[in-house]
């Protein structure tokens, strides 16, 4: 990775991190905790199921719905920021 690419990635992360944190905060429980365990902490579905005390199918369902909610929140941010129309 070139120095220019690293600088762009760092700038992008700095700009998007607050949007991602804000979107995640708006996702209701139990979807948020499932997203955090699997997508933020990079744990397996099995680990999430054990930590949450639910079947793996429930983890999958919560991830699907939680990711959809995150997508909706971030799309609003992207439109407001002029990334998409």
C-alpha positions as CSV (number, residue, x, y, z in Angstrom):
1,X,0.0,0.0,0.0
2,X,1.4,3.4,-1.0
3,X,1.6,6.3,1.4
4,X,-1.1,8.1,-0.6
5,X,-3.5,5.2,-0.3
6,X,-2.8,4.9,3.4
7,X,-3.5,8.6,3.9
8,X,-6.8,8.3,2.0
9,X,-7.8,5.2,4.0
10,X,-7.0,7.0,7.3
11,X,-9.0,10.1,6.3
12,X,-11.9,7.9,5.2
13,X,-11.9,6.0,8.5
14,X,-11.8,9.3,10.5
15,X,-14.8,10.6,8.5
16,X,-16.8,7.5,8.6
17,X,-16.1,6.3,12.1
18,X,-18.6,8.8,13.7
19,X,-21.3,7.8,11.2
20,X,-20.8,4.1,11.9
21,X,-20.8,4.7,15.6
22,X,-24.0,6.8,15.4
23,X,-25.7,4.3,13.1
24,X,-24.8,1.4,15.5
25,X,-26.1,3.3,18.5
26,X,-29.5,3.6,16.7
27,X,-29.8,-0.1,16.1
28,X,-32.0,-1.6,18.8
29,X,-31.0,-4.4,21.0
30,X,-30.6,-7.4,20.6
31,X,-29.5,-6.6,17.0
32,X,-26.8,-4.2,18.2
33,X,-25.1,-6.7,20.6
34,X,-25.1,-9.3,17.8
35,X,-23.5,-6.9,15.3
36,X,-20.9,-5.9,17.8
37,X,-19.9,-9.5,18.6
38,X,-19.8,-10.7,15.0
39,X,-18.9,-7.7,12.9
40,X,-16.9,-5.5,15.3
41,X,-15.2,-8.1,17.5
42,X,-14.9,-10.5,14.6
43,X,-16.2,-13.5,16.6
44,X,-17.8,-16.5,14.9
45,X,-21.5,-17.1,14.8
46,X,-21.0,-20.0,17.2
47,X,-19.2,-17.7,19.7
48,X,-22.0,-15.1,19.4
49,X,-24.6,-17.7,20.0
50,X,-22.9,-18.9,23.1
51,X,-22.3,-15.4,24.5
52,X,-25.9,-14.4,23.8
53,X,-27.4,-17.7,24.9
54,X,-29.3,-18.1,21.7
55,X,-29.3,-20.6,18.8
56,X,-27.1,-19.9,15.8
57,X,-30.2,-19.4,13.6
58,X,-31.2,-16.5,15.9
59,X,-27.7,-15.0,15.5
60,X,-28.1,-15.2,11.7
61,X,-31.5,-13.6,11.8
62,X,-30.4,-10.8,14.1
63,X,-27.3,-10.1,11.9
64,X,-29.5,-9.9,8.8
65,X,-31.9,-7.5,10.4
66,X,-29.2,-5.5,12.2
67,X,-27.1,-5.2,9.1
68,X,-30.2,-4.0,7.2
69,X,-30.8,-1.4,9.9
70,X,-27.2,-0.2,9.7
71,X,-27.5,0.0,5.9
72,X,-30.5,2.2,6.2
73,X,-28.8,4.5,8.7
74,X,-25.6,4.7,6.6
75,X,-27.5,5.4,3.4
76,X,-29.0,8.4,5.0
77,X,-25.5,9.6,6.0
78,X,-24.2,8.9,2.5
79,X,-27.0,10.9,0.9
80,X,-26.5,13.8,3.4
81,X,-22.7,13.8,2.8
82,X,-23.2,13.8,-1.0
83,X,-21.7,10.3,-1.5
84,X,-24.8,9.1,-3.3
85,X,-27.9,10.7,-4.7
